[in-house]
Amino acid sequence: MKEKMRLMHYSVKTEAAYVAWYVRFVKFHGLRHPEEMGAAEVEAFLTDLAVNRRAGPSTQNQALNALAFLYGKVLERPLGEFSAMRAKRRPKLPVVLTPEEVCAVLSRLGGAHATQAGLLYGCGLRLMECLSLRVKDVDLGAGTVTVRSGKGGKDRILTLPQTLRVPIERQLEHARELYERDLSEGRAGVALPWALEAKAPAWGKSWEWFWLFPGEAHSVEPRSGVVRRHHVHEVGLSRAIARATEAAAIGKKVTAHTFRHSFATHLLMRGVNIRSIQELLGHANVQTTEVYTHVVQAMQGVIRSPLDDL
């Protein structure tokens, strides 16, 4: 499974998740080999997840995708159609901050965390899209941020907020110091995506490919075992946001993704076309973006409560 996923350029996290589902599936059926099983056993496993384990629809879908990959790509025995009991999808509205709440949280963040959160809100980036930016992805001259191989493998160009120009310049100076230190110490270059590691390994030691937010320490790359500098870990920013939210006394569950939700909602409130917002967010379907219209209606008081007419 791992070899096939690496050939198909699956992420490290997807690889780990799919292997974990494979292990759970095999254990569920008493350590039988997958070649001895098929659609009926997959159906029983997925039904157990929904009925007995009370797994959510996203969890069940991930398990299904992992097992479909196992049978379709690894064993080359596609599962075909089956009718497992599906977990019920519960519609959820996104948590959105008001502009005042965004300012309150951002003002309580410092250093790189403030710059990272500013990019999350100012560009609508996903957490890992932000933290995995390379030096070449931020063009201060053109005032753009380029997201490469985002969700679904899509690239997109976004406007860099003017208020982030100076913080980004300071971050580039810090990154340059770490880059030059690594060069002087003869360290391995940063990891390159997909086949570039084999085609152009020298690029890993170039400034353009260095991380915008490099980690302070070196770590072992899980696939190659090479000790090199990776970008900062997502836990650091997540914890900083949680502390800032608590300090601001905001009674909402605020995560890094909340800034992305707030970005889309606030653009809608300013009258930006929903199709444009869909492109900025990188959504494959406009229906995914339309969920923010319900939040906007509530926040703008589009539907007047009868209590206010008494």
Steps between C-alpha positions, in 0.01 A plus 500: 500500500775745595694439178191553287402818685848645463497427127168685480633793710267460797587711804669357808185557706278322246746212489492463878119522511446240226743254660325546835163417340652193338618379842158562659325320215721192530467489879122537475485182291726293725829565315378353172701603197320757277538267200267258679237771542310741280200732477296311760769536765555866415124558528493333844795709621351830383162414647664426835669840490169677449276292729721379785792743494275798418759637259416816312454510123846645434664224705300231324579651159870502579483132595315426176757690294784312669346160434400593145864596443617171652281287275502714188863615483697250707318167460350608165160359595255793496227464759207585274168601656391417855249640745658568839303693760614859451568738785254788510638835393408774743500842333736735681540873461858629521622695802553858384654794684384859464761745367541633854565149633756434226686816605481396865660162431762626254607778738582238763728303270864589452789428269460234233168386648349843433627489140369148447156579643496817290550289187225258609251785530638737238525237224258230617776239516469156651739439789746278313480717188632785713771315691638323191550818295840533334696822454414502129127480576490853643558777245533831684548690174179373344322482836391138458504170685497179295358179643646202317342156498230591749208274580413306184845575357395848386710817485358846565631858527379730776553865587752561778349738759692828509511490880707180482777635276725612787440187714574283195822691437607438861409132466707472183798649685464239775461220245812624317705472819396136547556427130855635505574316825389172341720567196805578712448182705458285188148397594270313262269727306128525563267232368374547145155397373435191292766408243707818540700327773637267230494733199649812658638418847716815498184713522460380858799717593380808310360808676188503283389158626575570866208518743343837573434371853790262570514305823767592754629142530581224255294182489502160333291482184267199552531357148865550412650505850703810404563753777403841363313820585125479459244778521355583842258250651130585492458437873691817588262733317191310616603535863585868456155566351334317790692712754421824315131410480489433873681828573250686283212339695328385182241234572545307177700194402763673289745297293732587214220410256271754666702776335432345158127486578511861615687606184226356275213635711641851523557513123137400445389772741695750288312386188773290334355253249469147637669354191803720564511383861478140379813556289683672785425211736578234241163326541418248228125558537322831562259318732784471750539877491126569528497394866639845582189672364299366796752647743492836322120517517510445875786742564342776290151448638351438156204320657351722770387329818130551591613575855648828376156606367318468830 
